[in-house]
Amino acid sequence: MTVRAKFRCSSVKHRKWTSNPEENAVREFEFDALYDPSVPEDQRYAKATPSGKLTVTVDNPAIDWKPGHAYYLDITPVED
């Protein structure tokens, strides 16, 4: 069963894992479950994700999640 949640990017932090200037920096994005009781879609998502946090660290420069913007998170089981 796939579950869809709605999360808002709440922050982005720039991190460097080493002091080597030749290594790429990574970004750490933090997301919070989104709920607005006046939005019917959010009322449906709240049944699956009434609260939650997600932290994602990426080194892909093409990823451009923006704080304040909402995103869908689809969780699908991996077949064994």
BAKE-158090 format. One record per atom (N, C-alpha, C): residue number from 0; residue in one letter; atom name; x, y, z negated. Coordinates in steps of 0.02 Angstrom, whole numbers, padded with zeros to 5 digits. Example, Ala and Ser with C-alpha at 12.3 -4.5 7.8 and 13.67 -1.06 7.14 Angstrom:
<pts>
<pt><pos>0</pos><code>A</code><site>N</site><xx>00660</xx><yy>-00284</yy><zz>-00390</zz></pt>
<pt><pos>0</pos><code>A</code><site>CA</site><xx>00615</xx><yy>-00225</yy><zz>-00390</zz></pt>
<pt><pos>0</pos><code>A</code><site>C</site><xx>00660</xx><yy>-00165</yy><zz>-00390</zz></pt>
<pt><pos>1</pos><code>S</code><site>N</site><xx>00642</xx><yy>-00112</yy><zz>-00354</zz></pt>
<pt><pos>1</pos><code>S</code><site>CA</site><xx>00684</xx><yy>-00053</yy><zz>-00357</zz></pt>
<pt><pos>1</pos><code>S</code><site>C</site><xx>00645</xx><yy>00002</yy><zz>-00394</zz></pt>
</pts>
This chain:
<pts>
<pt><pos>0</pos><code>M</code><site>N</site><xx>00042</xx><yy>-00059</yy><zz>00000</zz></pt>
<pt><pos>0</pos><code>M</code><site>CA</site><xx>00000</xx><yy>00000</yy><zz>00000</zz></pt>
<pt><pos>0</pos><code>M</code><site>C</site><xx>00044</xx><yy>00062</yy><zz>00000</zz></pt>
<pt><pos>1</pos><code>T</code><site>N</site><xx>00030</xx><yy>00108</yy><zz>00045</zz></pt>
<pt><pos>1</pos><code>T</code><site>CA</site><xx>00066</xx><yy>00172</yy><zz>00048</zz></pt>
<pt><pos>1</pos><code>T</code><site>C</site><xx>00029</xx><yy>00223</yy><zz>00005</zz></pt>
<pt><pos>2</pos><code>V</code><site>N</site><xx>00067</xx><yy>00261</yy><zz>-00033</zz></pt>
<pt><pos>2</pos><code>V</code><site>CA</site><xx>00040</xx><yy>00315</yy><zz>-00074</zz></pt>
<pt><pos>2</pos><code>V</code><site>C</site><xx>00069</xx><yy>00381</yy><zz>-00048</zz></pt>
<pt><pos>3</pos><code>R</code><site>N</site><xx>00026</xx><yy>00430</yy><zz>-00038</zz></pt>
<pt><pos>3</pos><code>R</code><site>CA</site><xx>00049</xx><yy>00496</yy><zz>-00017</zz></pt>
<pt><pos>3</pos><code>R</code><site>C</site><xx>00041</xx><yy>00543</yy><zz>-00075</zz></pt>
<pt><pos>4</pos><code>A</code><site>N</site><xx>00094</xx><yy>00581</yy><zz>-00089</zz></pt>
<pt><pos>4</pos><code>A</code><site>CA</site><xx>00094</xx><yy>00631</yy><zz>-00142</zz></pt>
<pt><pos>4</pos><code>A</code><site>C</site><xx>00112</xx><yy>00698</yy><zz>-00111</zz></pt>
<pt><pos>5</pos><code>K</code><site>N</site><xx>00096</xx><yy>00751</yy><zz>-00146</zz></pt>
<pt><pos>5</pos><code>K</code><site>CA</site><xx>00112</xx><yy>00818</yy><zz>-00122</zz></pt>
<pt><pos>5</pos><code>K</code><site>C</site><xx>00156</xx><yy>00851</yy><zz>-00174</zz></pt>
<pt><pos>6</pos><code>F</code><site>N</site><xx>00216</xx><yy>00870</yy><zz>-00153</zz></pt>
<pt><pos>6</pos><code>F</code><site>CA</site><xx>00265</xx><yy>00900</yy><zz>-00199</zz></pt>
<pt><pos>6</pos><code>F</code><site>C</site><xx>00286</xx><yy>00968</yy><zz>-00173</zz></pt>
<pt><pos>7</pos><code>R</code><site>N</site><xx>00304</xx><yy>01012</yy><zz>-00218</zz></pt>
<pt><pos>7</pos><code>R</code><site>CA</site><xx>00330</xx><yy>01078</yy><zz>-00200</zz></pt>
<pt><pos>7</pos><code>R</code><site>C</site><xx>00404</xx><yy>01080</yy><zz>-00219</zz></pt>
<pt><pos>8</pos><code>C</code><site>N</site><xx>00444</xx><yy>01104</yy><zz>-00173</zz></pt>
<pt><pos>8</pos><code>C</code><site>CA</site><xx>00516</xx><yy>01113</yy><zz>-00187</zz></pt>
<pt><pos>8</pos><code>C</code><site>C</site><xx>00521</xx><yy>01171</yy><zz>-00236</zz></pt>
<pt><pos>9</pos><code>S</code><site>N</site><xx>00550</xx><yy>01157</yy><zz>-00294</zz></pt>
<pt><pos>9</pos><code>S</code><site>CA</site><xx>00555</xx><yy>01208</yy><zz>-00346</zz></pt>
<pt><pos>9</pos><code>S</code><site>C</site><xx>00623</xx><yy>01241</yy><zz>-00350</zz></pt>
<pt><pos>10</pos><code>S</code><site>N</site><xx>00675</xx><yy>01205</yy><zz>-00326</zz></pt>
<pt><pos>10</pos><code>S</code><site>CA</site><xx>00742</xx><yy>01236</yy><zz>-00328</zz></pt>
<pt><pos>10</pos><code>S</code><site>C</site><xx>00790</xx><yy>01199</yy><zz>-00282</zz></pt>
<pt><pos>11</pos><code>V</code><site>N</site><xx>00843</xx><yy>01234</yy><zz>-00264</zz></pt>
<pt><pos>11</pos><code>V</code><site>CA</site><xx>00898</xx><yy>01203</yy><zz>-00227</zz></pt>
<pt><pos>11</pos><code>V</code><site>C</site><xx>00962</xx><yy>01227</yy><zz>-00260</zz></pt>
<pt><pos>12</pos><code>K</code><site>N</site><xx>01007</xx><yy>01180</yy><zz>-00273</zz></pt>
<pt><pos>12</pos><code>K</code><site>CA</site><xx>01072</xx><yy>01195</yy><zz>-00303</zz></pt>
<pt><pos>12</pos><code>K</code><site>C</site><xx>01126</xx><yy>01171</yy><zz>-00256</zz></pt>
<pt><pos>13</pos><code>H</code><site>N</site><xx>01177</xx><yy>01211</yy><zz>-00247</zz></pt>
<pt><pos>13</pos><code>H</code><site>CA</site><xx>01234</xx><yy>01191</yy><zz>-00206</zz></pt>
<pt><pos>13</pos><code>H</code><site>C</site><xx>01286</xx><yy>01161</yy><zz>-00252</zz></pt>
<pt><pos>14</pos><code>R</code><site>N</site><xx>01309</xx><yy>01102</yy><zz>-00232</zz></pt>
<pt><pos>14</pos><code>R</code><site>CA</site><xx>01357</xx><yy>01065</yy><zz>-00274</zz></pt>
<pt><pos>14</pos><code>R</code><site>C</site><xx>01417</xx><yy>01044</yy><zz>-00232</zz></pt>
<pt><pos>15</pos><code>K</code><site>N</site><xx>01472</xx><yy>01037</yy><zz>-00266</zz></pt>
<pt><pos>15</pos><code>K</code><site>CA</site><xx>01533</xx><yy>01009</yy><zz>-00236</zz></pt>
<pt><pos>15</pos><code>K</code><site>C</site><xx>01556</xx><yy>00954</yy><zz>-00282</zz></pt>
<pt><pos>16</pos><code>W</code><site>N</site><xx>01567</xx><yy>00895</yy><zz>-00255</zz></pt>
<pt><pos>16</pos><code>W</code><site>CA</site><xx>01585</xx><yy>00838</yy><zz>-00297</zz></pt>
<pt><pos>16</pos><code>W</code><site>C</site><xx>01659</xx><yy>00838</yy><zz>-00315</zz></pt>
<pt><pos>17</pos><code>T</code><site>N</site><xx>01701</xx><yy>00869</yy><zz>-00275</zz></pt>
<pt><pos>17</pos><code>T</code><site>CA</site><xx>01772</xx><yy>00872</yy><zz>-00291</zz></pt>
<pt><pos>17</pos><code>T</code><site>C</site><xx>01798</xx><yy>00943</yy><zz>-00279</zz></pt>
<pt><pos>18</pos><code>S</code><site>N</site><xx>01860</xx><yy>00954</yy><zz>-00296</zz></pt>
<pt><pos>18</pos><code>S</code><site>CA</site><xx>01889</xx><yy>01020</yy><zz>-00285</zz></pt>
<pt><pos>18</pos><code>S</code><site>C</site><xx>01922</xx><yy>01025</yy><zz>-00215</zz></pt>
<pt><pos>19</pos><code>N</code><site>N</site><xx>01917</xx><yy>00972</yy><zz>-00175</zz></pt>
<pt><pos>19</pos><code>N</code><site>CA</site><xx>01945</xx><yy>00973</yy><zz>-00108</zz></pt>
<pt><pos>19</pos><code>N</code><site>C</site><xx>01904</xx><yy>01020</yy><zz>-00063</zz></pt>
<pt><pos>20</pos><code>P</code><site>N</site><xx>01934</xx><yy>01075</yy><zz>-00039</zz></pt>
<pt><pos>20</pos><code>P</code><site>CA</site><xx>01896</xx><yy>01124</yy><zz>00001</zz></pt>
<pt><pos>20</pos><code>P</code><site>C</site><xx>01875</xx><yy>01096</yy><zz>00070</zz></pt>
<pt><pos>21</pos><code>E</code><site>N</site><xx>01906</xx><yy>01041</yy><zz>00091</zz></pt>
<pt><pos>21</pos><code>E</code><site>CA</site><xx>01888</xx><yy>01012</yy><zz>00156</zz></pt>
<pt><pos>21</pos><code>E</code><site>C</site><xx>01825</xx><yy>00969</yy><zz>00153</zz></pt>
<pt><pos>22</pos><code>E</code><site>N</site><xx>01805</xx><yy>00950</yy><zz>00093</zz></pt>
<pt><pos>22</pos><code>E</code><site>CA</site><xx>01744</xx><yy>00910</yy><zz>00086</zz></pt>
<pt><pos>22</pos><code>E</code><site>C</site><xx>01682</xx><yy>00954</yy><zz>00090</zz></pt>
<pt><pos>23</pos><code>N</code><site>N</site><xx>01631</xx><yy>00927</yy><zz>00122</zz></pt>
<pt><pos>23</pos><code>N</code><site>CA</site><xx>01568</xx><yy>00964</yy><zz>00127</zz></pt>
<pt><pos>23</pos><code>N</code><site>C</site><xx>01533</xx><yy>00969</yy><zz>00060</zz></pt>
<pt><pos>24</pos><code>A</code><site>N</site><xx>01502</xx><yy>01025</yy><zz>00050</zz></pt>
<pt><pos>24</pos><code>A</code><site>CA</site><xx>01460</xx><yy>01034</yy><zz>-00010</zz></pt>
<pt><pos>24</pos><code>A</code><site>C</site><xx>01395</xx><yy>00997</yy><zz>00002</zz></pt>
<pt><pos>25</pos><code>V</code><site>N</site><xx>01363</xx><yy>00977</yy><zz>-00051</zz></pt>
<pt><pos>25</pos><code>V</code><site>CA</site><xx>01297</xx><yy>00946</yy><zz>-00047</zz></pt>
<pt><pos>25</pos><code>V</code><site>C</site><xx>01247</xx><yy>00993</yy><zz>-00080</zz></pt>
<pt><pos>26</pos><code>R</code><site>N</site><xx>01184</xx><yy>00981</yy><zz>-00065</zz></pt>
<pt><pos>26</pos><code>R</code><site>CA</site><xx>01131</xx><yy>01020</yy><zz>-00097</zz></pt>
<pt><pos>26</pos><code>R</code><site>C</site><xx>01086</xx><yy>00972</yy><zz>-00136</zz></pt>
<pt><pos>27</pos><code>E</code><site>N</site><xx>01065</xx><yy>00995</yy><zz>-00194</zz></pt>
<pt><pos>27</pos><code>E</code><site>CA</site><xx>01021</xx><yy>00956</yy><zz>-00236</zz></pt>
<pt><pos>27</pos><code>E</code><site>C</site><xx>00953</xx><yy>00993</yy><zz>-00239</zz></pt>
<pt><pos>28</pos><code>F</code><site>N</site><xx>00902</xx><yy>00960</yy><zz>-00213</zz></pt>
<pt><pos>28</pos><code>F</code><site>CA</site><xx>00835</xx><yy>00988</yy><zz>-00211</zz></pt>
<pt><pos>28</pos><code>F</code><site>C</site><xx>00793</xx><yy>00958</yy><zz>-00267</zz></pt>
<pt><pos>29</pos><code>E</code><site>N</site><xx>00756</xx><yy>01000</yy><zz>-00302</zz></pt>
<pt><pos>29</pos><code>E</code><site>CA</site><xx>00711</xx><yy>00975</yy><zz>-00354</zz></pt>
<pt><pos>29</pos><code>E</code><site>C</site><xx>00639</xx><yy>00990</yy><zz>-00332</zz></pt>
<pt><pos>30</pos><code>F</code><site>N</site><xx>00596</xx><yy>00939</yy><zz>-00341</zz></pt>
<pt><pos>30</pos><code>F</code><site>CA</site><xx>00526</xx><yy>00945</yy><zz>-00322</zz></pt>
<pt><pos>30</pos><code>F</code><site>C</site><xx>00482</xx><yy>00930</yy><zz>-00382</zz></pt>
<pt><pos>31</pos><code>D</code><site>N</site><xx>00424</xx><yy>00963</yy><zz>-00384</zz></pt>
<pt><pos>31</pos><code>D</code><site>CA</site><xx>00373</xx><yy>00950</yy><zz>-00436</zz></pt>
<pt><pos>31</pos><code>D</code><site>C</site><xx>00308</xx><yy>00932</yy><zz>-00401</zz></pt>
<pt><pos>32</pos><code>A</code><site>N</site><xx>00271</xx><yy>00885</yy><zz>-00432</zz></pt>
<pt><pos>32</pos><code>A</code><site>CA</site><xx>00206</xx><yy>00868</yy><zz>-00405</zz></pt>
<pt><pos>32</pos><code>A</code><site>C</site><xx>00163</xx><yy>00930</yy><zz>-00402</zz></pt>
<pt><pos>33</pos><code>L</code><site>N</site><xx>00125</xx><yy>00936</yy><zz>-00348</zz></pt>
<pt><pos>33</pos><code>L</code><site>CA</site><xx>00085</xx><yy>00996</yy><zz>-00336</zz></pt>
<pt><pos>33</pos><code>L</code><site>C</site><xx>00012</xx><yy>00982</yy><zz>-00351</zz></pt>
<pt><pos>34</pos><code>Y</code><site>N</site><xx>-00019</xx><yy>01027</yy><zz>-00388</zz></pt>
<pt><pos>34</pos><code>Y</code><site>CA</site><xx>-00090</xx><yy>01019</yy><zz>-00402</zz></pt>
<pt><pos>34</pos><code>Y</code><site>C</site><xx>-00122</xx><yy>01087</yy><zz>-00409</zz></pt>
<pt><pos>35</pos><code>D</code><site>N</site><xx>-00171</xx><yy>01100</yy><zz>-00367</zz></pt>
<pt><pos>35</pos><code>D</code><site>CA</site><xx>-00212</xx><yy>01159</yy><zz>-00372</zz></pt>
<pt><pos>35</pos><code>D</code><site>C</site><xx>-00284</xx><yy>01135</yy><zz>-00375</zz></pt>
<pt><pos>36</pos><code>P</code><site>N</site><xx>-00319</xx><yy>01144</yy><zz>-00431</zz></pt>
<pt><pos>36</pos><code>P</code><site>CA</site><xx>-00386</xx><yy>01116</yy><zz>-00438</zz></pt>
<pt><pos>36</pos><code>P</code><site>C</site><xx>-00437</xx><yy>01144</yy><zz>-00388</zz></pt>
<pt><pos>37</pos><code>S</code><site>N</site><xx>-00421</xx><yy>01199</yy><zz>-00355</zz></pt>
<pt><pos>37</pos><code>S</code><site>CA</site><xx>-00467</xx><yy>01228</yy><zz>-00306</zz></pt>
<pt><pos>37</pos><code>S</code><site>C</site><xx>-00457</xx><yy>01199</yy><zz>-00236</zz></pt>
<pt><pos>38</pos><code>V</code><site>N</site><xx>-00406</xx><yy>01158</yy><zz>-00227</zz></pt>
<pt><pos>38</pos><code>V</code><site>CA</site><xx>-00391</xx><yy>01129</yy><zz>-00161</zz></pt>
<pt><pos>38</pos><code>V</code><site>C</site><xx>-00413</xx><yy>01056</yy><zz>-00160</zz></pt>
<pt><pos>39</pos><code>P</code><site>N</site><xx>-00463</xx><yy>01038</yy><zz>-00119</zz></pt>
<pt><pos>39</pos><code>P</code><site>CA</site><xx>-00488</xx><yy>00969</yy><zz>-00118</zz></pt>
<pt><pos>39</pos><code>P</code><site>C</site><xx>-00433</xx><yy>00917</yy><zz>-00105</zz></pt>
<pt><pos>40</pos><code>E</code><site>N</site><xx>-00386</xx><yy>00932</yy><zz>-00060</zz></pt>
<pt><pos>40</pos><code>E</code><site>CA</site><xx>-00332</xx><yy>00885</yy><zz>-00047</zz></pt>
<pt><pos>40</pos><code>E</code><site>C</site><xx>-00291</xx><yy>00872</yy><zz>-00110</zz></pt>
<pt><pos>41</pos><code>D</code><site>N</site><xx>-00276</xx><yy>00924</yy><zz>-00147</zz></pt>
<pt><pos>41</pos><code>D</code><site>CA</site><xx>-00238</xx><yy>00917</yy><zz>-00209</zz></pt>
<pt><pos>41</pos><code>D</code><site>C</site><xx>-00276</xx><yy>00876</yy><zz>-00261</zz></pt>
<pt><pos>42</pos><code>Q</code><site>N</site><xx>-00342</xx><yy>00883</yy><zz>-00262</zz></pt>
<pt><pos>42</pos><code>Q</code><site>CA</site><xx>-00383</xx><yy>00843</yy><zz>-00308</zz></pt>
<pt><pos>42</pos><code>Q</code><site>C</site><xx>-00375</xx><yy>00769</yy><zz>-00293</zz></pt>
<pt><pos>43</pos><code>R</code><site>N</site><xx>-00372</xx><yy>00751</yy><zz>-00228</zz></pt>
<pt><pos>43</pos><code>R</code><site>CA</site><xx>-00363</xx><yy>00680</yy><zz>-00209</zz></pt>
<pt><pos>43</pos><code>R</code><site>C</site><xx>-00293</xx><yy>00656</yy><zz>-00228</zz></pt>
<pt><pos>44</pos><code>Y</code><site>N</site><xx>-00242</xx><yy>00697</yy><zz>-00215</zz></pt>
<pt><pos>44</pos><code>Y</code><site>CA</site><xx>-00173</xx><yy>00676</yy><zz>-00231</zz></pt>
<pt><pos>44</pos><code>Y</code><site>C</site><xx>-00162</xx><yy>00671</yy><zz>-00306</zz></pt>
<pt><pos>45</pos><code>A</code><site>N</site><xx>-00198</xx><yy>00711</yy><zz>-00344</zz></pt>
<pt><pos>45</pos><code>A</code><site>CA</site><xx>-00188</xx><yy>00710</yy><zz>-00417</zz></pt>
<pt><pos>45</pos><code>A</code><site>C</site><xx>-00207</xx><yy>00643</yy><zz>-00447</zz></pt>
<pt><pos>46</pos><code>K</code><site>N</site><xx>-00248</xx><yy>00604</yy><zz>-00414</zz></pt>
<pt><pos>46</pos><code>K</code><site>CA</site><xx>-00265</xx><yy>00538</yy><zz>-00439</zz></pt>
<pt><pos>46</pos><code>K</code><site>C</site><xx>-00204</xx><yy>00492</yy><zz>-00438</zz></pt>
<pt><pos>47</pos><code>A</code><site>N</site><xx>-00158</xx><yy>00503</yy><zz>-00391</zz></pt>
<pt><pos>47</pos><code>A</code><site>CA</site><xx>-00098</xx><yy>00461</yy><zz>-00386</zz></pt>
<pt><pos>47</pos><code>A</code><site>C</site><xx>-00039</xx><yy>00494</yy><zz>-00419</zz></pt>
<pt><pos>48</pos><code>T</code><site>N</site><xx>-00035</xx><yy>00559</yy><zz>-00418</zz></pt>
<pt><pos>48</pos><code>T</code><site>CA</site><xx>00023</xx><yy>00594</yy><zz>-00446</zz></pt>
<pt><pos>48</pos><code>T</code><site>C</site><xx>00001</xx><yy>00656</yy><zz>-00485</zz></pt>
<pt><pos>49</pos><code>P</code><site>N</site><xx>-00028</xx><yy>00646</yy><zz>-00544</zz></pt>
<pt><pos>49</pos><code>P</code><site>CA</site><xx>-00048</xx><yy>00704</yy><zz>-00583</zz></pt>
<pt><pos>49</pos><code>P</code><site>C</site><xx>00011</xx><yy>00746</yy><zz>-00608</zz></pt>
<pt><pos>50</pos><code>S</code><site>N</site><xx>00068</xx><yy>00715</yy><zz>-00614</zz></pt>
<pt><pos>50</pos><code>S</code><site>CA</site><xx>00128</xx><yy>00752</yy><zz>-00632</zz></pt>
<pt><pos>50</pos><code>S</code><site>C</site><xx>00188</xx><yy>00712</yy><zz>-00609</zz></pt>
<pt><pos>51</pos><code>G</code><site>N</site><xx>00244</xx><yy>00745</yy><zz>-00600</zz></pt>
<pt><pos>51</pos><code>G</code><site>CA</site><xx>00303</xx><yy>00709</yy><zz>-00579</zz></pt>
<pt><pos>51</pos><code>G</code><site>C</site><xx>00358</xx><yy>00756</yy><zz>-00556</zz></pt>
<pt><pos>52</pos><code>K</code><site>N</site><xx>00418</xx><yy>00730</yy><zz>-00555</zz></pt>
<pt><pos>52</pos><code>K</code><site>CA</site><xx>00477</xx><yy>00766</yy><zz>-00532</zz></pt>
<pt><pos>52</pos><code>K</code><site>C</site><xx>00517</xx><yy>00721</yy><zz>-00486</zz></pt>
<pt><pos>53</pos><code>L</code><site>N</site><xx>00552</xx><yy>00751</yy><zz>-00439</zz></pt>
<pt><pos>53</pos><code>L</code><site>CA</site><xx>00594</xx><yy>00714</yy><zz>-00393</zz></pt>
<pt><pos>53</pos><code>L</code><site>C</site><xx>00656</xx><yy>00757</yy><zz>-00380</zz></pt>
<pt><pos>54</pos><code>T</code><site>N</site><xx>00714</xx><yy>00727</yy><zz>-00385</zz></pt>
<pt><pos>54</pos><code>T</code><site>CA</site><xx>00777</xx><yy>00761</yy><zz>-00368</zz></pt>
<pt><pos>54</pos><code>T</code><site>C</site><xx>00810</xx><yy>00723</yy><zz>-00311</zz></pt>
<pt><pos>55</pos><code>V</code><site>N</site><xx>00827</xx><yy>00759</yy><zz>-00258</zz></pt>
<pt><pos>55</pos><code>V</code><site>CA</site><xx>00857</xx><yy>00729</yy><zz>-00198</zz></pt>
<pt><pos>55</pos><code>V</code><site>C</site><xx>00921</xx><yy>00767</yy><zz>-00183</zz></pt>
<pt><pos>56</pos><code>T</code><site>N</site><xx>00976</xx><yy>00730</yy><zz>-00175</zz></pt>
<pt><pos>56</pos><code>T</code><site>CA</site><xx>01040</xx><yy>00761</yy><zz>-00156</zz></pt>
<pt><pos>56</pos><code>T</code><site>C</site><xx>01055</xx><yy>00742</yy><zz>-00084</zz></pt>
<pt><pos>57</pos><code>V</code><site>N</site><xx>01069</xx><yy>00792</yy><zz>-00042</zz></pt>
<pt><pos>57</pos><code>V</code><site>CA</site><xx>01081</xx><yy>00779</yy><zz>00029</zz></pt>
<pt><pos>57</pos><code>V</code><site>C</site><xx>01145</xx><yy>00815</yy><zz>00051</zz></pt>
<pt><pos>58</pos><code>D</code><site>N</site><xx>01177</xx><yy>00784</yy><zz>00101</zz></pt>
<pt><pos>58</pos><code>D</code><site>CA</site><xx>01234</xx><yy>00818</yy><zz>00132</zz></pt>
<pt><pos>58</pos><code>D</code><site>C</site><xx>01221</xx><yy>00830</yy><zz>00206</zz></pt>
<pt><pos>59</pos><code>N</code><site>N</site><xx>01160</xx><yy>00820</yy><zz>00228</zz></pt>
<pt><pos>59</pos><code>N</code><site>CA</site><xx>01140</xx><yy>00831</yy><zz>00297</zz></pt>
<pt><pos>59</pos><code>N</code><site>C</site><xx>01121</xx><yy>00904</yy><zz>00306</zz></pt>
<pt><pos>60</pos><code>P</code><site>N</site><xx>01159</xx><yy>00943</yy><zz>00345</zz></pt>
<pt><pos>60</pos><code>P</code><site>CA</site><xx>01144</xx><yy>01014</yy><zz>00352</zz></pt>
<pt><pos>60</pos><code>P</code><site>C</site><xx>01078</xx><yy>01027</yy><zz>00389</zz></pt>
<pt><pos>61</pos><code>A</code><site>N</site><xx>01051</xx><yy>00977</yy><zz>00424</zz></pt>
<pt><pos>61</pos><code>A</code><site>CA</site><xx>00988</xx><yy>00986</yy><zz>00460</zz></pt>
<pt><pos>61</pos><code>A</code><site>C</site><xx>00928</xx><yy>00988</yy><zz>00412</zz></pt>
<pt><pos>62</pos><code>I</code><site>N</site><xx>00936</xx><yy>00962</yy><zz>00352</zz></pt>
<pt><pos>62</pos><code>I</code><site>CA</site><xx>00882</xx><yy>00964</yy><zz>00303</zz></pt>
<pt><pos>62</pos><code>I</code><site>C</site><xx>00876</xx><yy>01035</yy><zz>00277</zz></pt>
<pt><pos>63</pos><code>D</code><site>N</site><xx>00817</xx><yy>01063</yy><zz>00282</zz></pt>
<pt><pos>63</pos><code>D</code><site>CA</site><xx>00807</xx><yy>01133</yy><zz>00263</zz></pt>
<pt><pos>63</pos><code>D</code><site>C</site><xx>00744</xx><yy>01141</yy><zz>00222</zz></pt>
<pt><pos>64</pos><code>W</code><site>N</site><xx>00739</xx><yy>01104</yy><zz>00167</zz></pt>
<pt><pos>64</pos><code>W</code><site>CA</site><xx>00682</xx><yy>01111</yy><zz>00122</zz></pt>
<pt><pos>64</pos><code>W</code><site>C</site><xx>00688</xx><yy>01178</yy><zz>00086</zz></pt>
<pt><pos>65</pos><code>K</code><site>N</site><xx>00633</xx><yy>01213</yy><zz>00081</zz></pt>
<pt><pos>65</pos><code>K</code><site>CA</site><xx>00635</xx><yy>01280</yy><zz>00052</zz></pt>
<pt><pos>65</pos><code>K</code><site>C</site><xx>00597</xx><yy>01283</yy><zz>-00014</zz></pt>
<pt><pos>66</pos><code>P</code><site>N</site><xx>00627</xx><yy>01312</yy><zz>-00065</zz></pt>
<pt><pos>66</pos><code>P</code><site>CA</site><xx>00592</xx><yy>01322</yy><zz>-00128</zz></pt>
<pt><pos>66</pos><code>P</code><site>C</site><xx>00527</xx><yy>01360</yy><zz>-00116</zz></pt>
<pt><pos>67</pos><code>G</code><site>N</site><xx>00474</xx><yy>01338</yy><zz>-00150</zz></pt>
<pt><pos>67</pos><code>G</code><site>CA</site><xx>00409</xx><yy>01369</yy><zz>-00143</zz></pt>
<pt><pos>67</pos><code>G</code><site>C</site><xx>00365</xx><yy>01336</yy><zz>-00091</zz></pt>
<pt><pos>68</pos><code>H</code><site>N</site><xx>00394</xx><yy>01295</yy><zz>-00046</zz></pt>
<pt><pos>68</pos><code>H</code><site>CA</site><xx>00355</xx><yy>01261</yy><zz>00006</zz></pt>
<pt><pos>68</pos><code>H</code><site>C</site><xx>00334</xx><yy>01192</yy><zz>-00018</zz></pt>
<pt><pos>69</pos><code>A</code><site>N</site><xx>00276</xx><yy>01170</yy><zz>00006</zz></pt>
<pt><pos>69</pos><code>A</code><site>CA</site><xx>00250</xx><yy>01104</yy><zz>-00012</zz></pt>
<pt><pos>69</pos><code>A</code><site>C</site><xx>00268</xx><yy>01053</yy><zz>00042</zz></pt>
<pt><pos>70</pos><code>Y</code><site>N</site><xx>00278</xx><yy>00990</yy><zz>00020</zz></pt>
<pt><pos>70</pos><code>Y</code><site>CA</site><xx>00296</xx><yy>00935</yy><zz>00065</zz></pt>
<pt><pos>70</pos><code>Y</code><site>C</site><xx>00259</xx><yy>00873</yy><zz>00044</zz></pt>
<pt><pos>71</pos><code>Y</code><site>N</site><xx>00244</xx><yy>00830</yy><zz>00093</zz></pt>
<pt><pos>71</pos><code>Y</code><site>CA</site><xx>00214</xx><yy>00765</yy><zz>00078</zz></pt>
<pt><pos>71</pos><code>Y</code><site>C</site><xx>00269</xx><yy>00715</yy><zz>00063</zz></pt>
<pt><pos>72</pos><code>L</code><site>N</site><xx>00255</xx><yy>00672</yy><zz>00017</zz></pt>
<pt><pos>72</pos><code>L</code><site>CA</site><xx>00301</xx><yy>00618</yy><zz>00001</zz></pt>
<pt><pos>72</pos><code>L</code><site>C</site><xx>00262</xx><yy>00553</yy><zz>00010</zz></pt>
<pt><pos>73</pos><code>D</code><site>N</site><xx>00280</xx><yy>00514</yy><zz>00059</zz></pt>
<pt><pos>73</pos><code>D</code><site>CA</site><xx>00248</xx><yy>00450</yy><zz>00072</zz></pt>
<pt><pos>73</pos><code>D</code><site>C</site><xx>00291</xx><yy>00394</yy><zz>00042</zz></pt>
<pt><pos>74</pos><code>I</code><site>N</site><xx>00260</xx><yy>00354</yy><zz>00000</zz></pt>
<pt><pos>74</pos><code>I</code><site>CA</site><xx>00296</xx><yy>00299</yy><zz>-00033</zz></pt>
<pt><pos>74</pos><code>I</code><site>C</site><xx>00266</xx><yy>00234</yy><zz>-00006</zz></pt>
<pt><pos>75</pos><code>T</code><site>N</site><xx>00308</xx><yy>00197</yy><zz>00030</zz></pt>
<pt><pos>75</pos><code>T</code><site>CA</site><xx>00287</xx><yy>00135</yy><zz>00062</zz></pt>
<pt><pos>75</pos><code>T</code><site>C</site><xx>00332</xx><yy>00078</yy><zz>00036</zz></pt>
<pt><pos>76</pos><code>P</code><site>N</site><xx>00303</xx><yy>00023</yy><zz>00016</zz></pt>
<pt><pos>76</pos><code>P</code><site>CA</site><xx>00344</xx><yy>-00033</yy><zz>-00008</zz></pt>
<pt><pos>76</pos><code>P</code><site>C</site><xx>00389</xx><yy>-00060</yy><zz>00047</zz></pt>
<pt><pos>77</pos><code>V</code><site>N</site><xx>00448</xx><yy>-00082</yy><zz>00027</zz></pt>
<pt><pos>77</pos><code>V</code><site>CA</site><xx>00495</xx><yy>-00114</yy><zz>00073</zz></pt>
<pt><pos>77</pos><code>V</code><site>C</site><xx>00478</xx><yy>-00188</yy><zz>00075</zz></pt>
<pt><pos>78</pos><code>E</code><site>N</site><xx>00474</xx><yy>-00214</yy><zz>00136</zz></pt>
<pt><pos>78</pos><code>E</code><site>CA</site><xx>00459</xx><yy>-00286</yy><zz>00144</zz></pt>
<pt><pos>78</pos><code>E</code><site>C</site><xx>00520</xx><yy>-00326</yy><zz>00121</zz></pt>
<pt><pos>79</pos><code>D</code><site>N</site><xx>00508</xx><yy>-00380</yy><zz>00085</zz></pt>
<pt><pos>79</pos><code>D</code><site>CA</site><xx>00563</xx><yy>-00424</yy><zz>00063</zz></pt>
<pt><pos>79</pos><code>D</code><site>C</site><xx>00589</xx><yy>-00466</yy><zz>00121</zz></pt>
</pts>
